[in-house]
Amino acid sequence: MAPLLHYLLVLLSFSSLVLASPPPQANFKPNKLVLQVHKDIPFLVNLKGKFLWANCDQQYLTSTYHAPYCHSTQCSKANSHTCHTCPYTARPGELAQDELFILSTQGSNPGPIARVPQFLFTCAPSFLLQKGLPKNVRGVIGLGHAPISVPTQLASHFGFQPKFALCLTSSTRSNGVIFFGDGPYYMHPGIDISRPLSYTPLTVSQKGEYYIQVSSIKVNNKLVPLDTSLLSSKQHGLGGAMISTTTPYTILEHSIFTTVTQFFSKELSGVPQTKPVAPFGVFPNIDLVLHTQNVIWRIFGANLMVQAHPGVTCLGFVDGGSHPKASIVIGAYQLEDNLLQFDLAKSRLELSSSLKSRRTNCANFNFTSSP
């Protein structure tokens, strides 16, 4: 298998983190915002995170930092029990408030910088960010459905619908994007990647994970003979599939994994050996059939196979054993170069399947243009 993938933010910036950022336009109210996403840079992307964590132990110098007091409006909104009780020096591990600067969008280019003057987050000590996270991580961005998550706060401040779209790049040299606000979302040179999109109901678990329904699985357009009760069973979660940016590869419950991989191997043996066209090889596709037979999430080509060693290619799925957290966990590798729009107002997920079939990808937002 390839090394563990962590998708982290490049451009999330408090006033303390980007000291030389240009001033935002006065009273600027964009309807769409954008962040760069890269592999292994300082802010971890967490779909189920309820807020943003930032390391305040080191290199956090700001004159606009504020720690809300207990029983304040901010603490009530955050449902936080780690607020100030008396006026002494701010400490790591508390609810905090500061300015946040973020880029708006103009087509497939960045627009003017927008400002959120009273953004709530958690000022976390270093040791919390070192537990199970990559080295040099300076924070965690929470994209969950929660009162002070990043999508919720941005939508509330700027007055647009609580929606965000994730587009992770497969490249280690280029940046993917997270859009906040409704589409259209454009990639250079002006391709609207948000049309057409399929959609399926989105459910949020008590722990904040995002789930979608999976009714069956197909390989090479043929139905895999699964016990479908495993797909709808709630003993491992809500049933169906959980979407995770912190899980590197898609995890299948043991019996599902065994059946799917055996069926895949059988189909692979019958595929004619023709010259592959990058990034599509001679491998059969895997379809997750969602809430209706007409809506599928097709996994193929570069999202399907992983080069473990030179000349050795493996199916990018993992055996989760008999008691995984969900029957299916769709991991970050299978999310690459797919556009996923999380519509928190309508409780639905809109998805594109691989953008490479449209001759574009998630690295094609033109961040090199100056706002």
Solvent accessible surface area in square Angstrom, and as a share of the most:
residue,aa,sasa,rsa
1,M,98,0.44
2,A,31,0.24
3,P,109,0.69
4,L,97,0.48
5,L,20,0.10
6,H,19,0.09
7,Y,1,0.00
8,L,1,0.01
9,L,1,0.00
10,V,58,0.34
11,L,49,0.24
12,L,7,0.04
13,S,6,0.04
14,F,0,0.00
15,S,23,0.15
16,S,8,0.05
17,L,41,0.21
18,V,56,0.32
19,L,140,0.70
20,A,97,0.75
21,S,30,0.19
22,P,74,0.47
23,P,121,0.76
24,P,32,0.20
25,Q,106,0.47
26,A,93,0.72
27,N,148,0.76
28,F,52,0.22
29,K,126,0.54
30,P,11,0.07
31,N,110,0.56
32,K,26,0.11
33,L,0,0.00
34,V,0,0.00
35,L,0,0.00
36,Q,21,0.09
37,V,1,0.00
38,H,24,0.11
39,K,23,0.10
40,D,92,0.48
41,I,62,0.31
42,P,30,0.19
43,F,7,0.03
44,L,7,0.04
45,V,0,0.00
46,N,29,0.15
47,L,4,0.02
48,K,78,0.33
49,G,12,0.12
50,K,100,0.43
51,F,59,0.24
52,L,0,0.00
53,W,68,0.24
54,A,3,0.02
55,N,24,0.12
56,C,22,0.13
57,D,69,0.36
58,Q,125,0.56
59,Q,141,0.63
60,Y,28,0.11
61,L,137,0.68
62,T,41,0.24
63,S,117,0.75
64,T,60,0.35
65,Y,49,0.19
66,H,74,0.33
67,A,9,0.07
68,P,1,0.00
69,Y,93,0.35
70,C,43,0.26
71,H,179,0.80
72,S,27,0.17
73,T,112,0.65
74,Q,48,0.21
75,C,6,0.03
76,S,81,0.52
77,K,89,0.38
78,A,21,0.16
79,N,118,0.60
80,S,29,0.19
81,H,167,0.75
82,T,67,0.39
83,C,4,0.02
84,H,10,0.04
85,T,103,0.60
86,C,53,0.31
87,P,118,0.74
88,Y,105,0.40
89,T,119,0.69
90,A,43,0.33
91,R,84,0.31
92,P,57,0.36
93,G,30,0.29
94,E,0,0.00
95,L,5,0.02
96,A,0,0.00
97,Q,15,0.07
98,D,1,0.01
99,E,26,0.12
100,L,0,0.00
101,F,22,0.09
102,I,3,0.02
103,L,17,0.08
104,S,2,0.01
105,T,20,0.11
106,Q,112,0.50
107,G,37,0.36
108,S,12,0.08
109,N,52,0.27
110,P,6,0.04
111,G,0,0.00
112,P,23,0.14
113,I,23,0.12
114,A,0,0.00
115,R,98,0.36
116,V,6,0.03
117,P,46,0.29
118,Q,122,0.54
119,F,0,0.00
120,L,8,0.04
121,F,0,0.00
122,T,25,0.14
123,C,4,0.02
124,A,0,0.00
125,P,17,0.11
126,S,18,0.11
127,F,118,0.49
128,L,60,0.30
129,L,3,0.02
130,Q,131,0.58
131,K,139,0.59
132,G,78,0.75
133,L,46,0.23
134,P,31,0.20
135,K,187,0.79
136,N,136,0.70
137,V,13,0.08
138,R,85,0.31
139,G,0,0.00
140,V,17,0.10
141,I,0,0.00
142,G,0,0.00
143,L,0,0.00
144,G,1,0.01
145,H,94,0.42
146,A,13,0.10
147,P,77,0.48
148,I,8,0.04
149,S,0,0.00
150,V,1,0.00
151,P,2,0.01
152,T,35,0.20
153,Q,12,0.06
154,L,0,0.00
155,A,7,0.06
156,S,79,0.51
157,H,62,0.28
158,F,15,0.06
159,G,68,0.66
160,F,29,0.12
161,Q,102,0.45
162,P,38,0.24
163,K,20,0.08
164,F,0,0.00
165,A,0,0.00
166,L,2,0.01
167,C,0,0.00
168,L,1,0.01
169,T,3,0.02
170,S,43,0.28
171,S,31,0.20
172,T,87,0.51
173,R,213,0.78
174,S,40,0.26
175,N,40,0.21
176,G,0,0.00
177,V,0,0.00
178,I,0,0.00
179,F,1,0.00
180,F,1,0.00
181,G,0,0.00
182,D,59,0.31
183,G,17,0.16
184,P,52,0.32
185,Y,0,0.00
186,Y,69,0.26
187,M,0,0.00
188,H,93,0.42
189,P,107,0.67
190,G,44,0.42
191,I,60,0.31
192,D,40,0.21
193,I,0,0.00
194,S,1,0.00
195,R,135,0.49
196,P,105,0.66
197,L,33,0.16
198,S,46,0.30
199,Y,110,0.42
200,T,0,0.00
201,P,66,0.41
202,L,9,0.05
203,T,67,0.39
204,V,51,0.29
205,S,20,0.13
206,Q,186,0.83
207,K,153,0.65
208,G,7,0.07
209,E,18,0.08
210,Y,1,0.00
211,Y,8,0.03
212,I,4,0.02
213,Q,96,0.43
214,V,3,0.02
215,S,36,0.23
216,S,11,0.07
217,I,2,0.01
218,K,56,0.24
219,V,0,0.00
220,N,48,0.25
221,N,96,0.49
222,K,104,0.44
223,L,106,0.53
224,V,4,0.02
225,P,99,0.62
226,L,25,0.12
227,D,84,0.44
228,T,78,0.45
229,S,63,0.41
230,L,41,0.21
231,L,2,0.01
232,S,75,0.48
233,S,26,0.17
234,K,151,0.64
235,Q,128,0.57
236,H,22,0.10
237,G,29,0.28
238,L,63,0.31
239,G,8,0.08
240,G,2,0.02
241,A,0,0.00
242,M,8,0.03
243,I,4,0.02
244,S,9,0.06
245,T,1,0.01
246,T,50,0.29
247,T,18,0.11
248,P,31,0.20
249,Y,11,0.04
250,T,1,0.01
251,I,42,0.21
252,L,2,0.01
253,E,15,0.07
254,H,85,0.38
255,S,44,0.29
256,I,0,0.00
257,F,44,0.19
258,T,45,0.26
259,T,38,0.22
260,V,1,0.00
261,T,30,0.17
262,Q,121,0.54
263,F,36,0.15
264,F,8,0.03
265,S,67,0.43
266,K,144,0.61
267,E,18,0.08
268,L,56,0.28
269,S,97,0.63
270,G,64,0.61
271,V,27,0.15
272,P,98,0.62
273,Q,143,0.64
274,T,90,0.52
275,K,183,0.77
276,P,83,0.52
277,V,109,0.63
278,A,95,0.74
279,P,49,0.31
280,F,65,0.27
281,G,35,0.34
282,V,31,0.18
283,F,68,0.28
284,P,5,0.03
285,N,22,0.12
286,I,1,0.00
287,D,2,0.01
288,L,2,0.01
289,V,1,0.00
290,L,0,0.00
291,H,65,0.29
292,T,48,0.28
293,Q,117,0.52
294,N,139,0.71
295,V,19,0.11
296,I,54,0.28
297,W,1,0.00
298,R,82,0.30
299,I,2,0.01
300,F,36,0.15
301,G,10,0.10
302,A,40,0.31
303,N,10,0.05
304,L,0,0.00
305,M,22,0.10
306,V,3,0.01
307,Q,116,0.52
308,A,19,0.14
309,H,117,0.52
310,P,125,0.78
311,G,81,0.78
312,V,72,0.41
313,T,67,0.39
314,C,46,0.28
315,L,27,0.14
316,G,0,0.00
317,F,8,0.03
318,V,55,0.31
319,D,56,0.29
320,G,26,0.25
321,G,30,0.28
322,S,64,0.41
323,H,156,0.70
324,P,16,0.10
325,K,118,0.50
326,A,1,0.01
327,S,2,0.01
328,I,0,0.00
329,V,2,0.01
330,I,0,0.00
331,G,0,0.00
332,A,0,0.00
333,Y,31,0.12
334,Q,1,0.00
335,L,1,0.01
336,E,7,0.03
337,D,4,0.02
338,N,3,0.02
339,L,0,0.00
340,L,1,0.00
341,Q,5,0.02
342,F,0,0.00
343,D,0,0.00
344,L,8,0.04
345,A,55,0.42
346,K,131,0.55
347,S,58,0.38
348,R,60,0.22
349,L,0,0.00
350,E,17,0.07
351,L,4,0.02
352,S,18,0.11
353,S,21,0.13
354,S,6,0.04
355,L,0,0.00
356,K,47,0.20
357,S,71,0.46
358,R,69,0.25
359,R,224,0.82
360,T,4,0.02
361,N,45,0.23
362,C,0,0.00
363,A,28,0.22
364,N,49,0.25
365,F,8,0.04
366,N,36,0.19
367,F,33,0.14
368,T,127,0.74
369,S,38,0.25
370,S,103,0.66
371,P,87,0.55
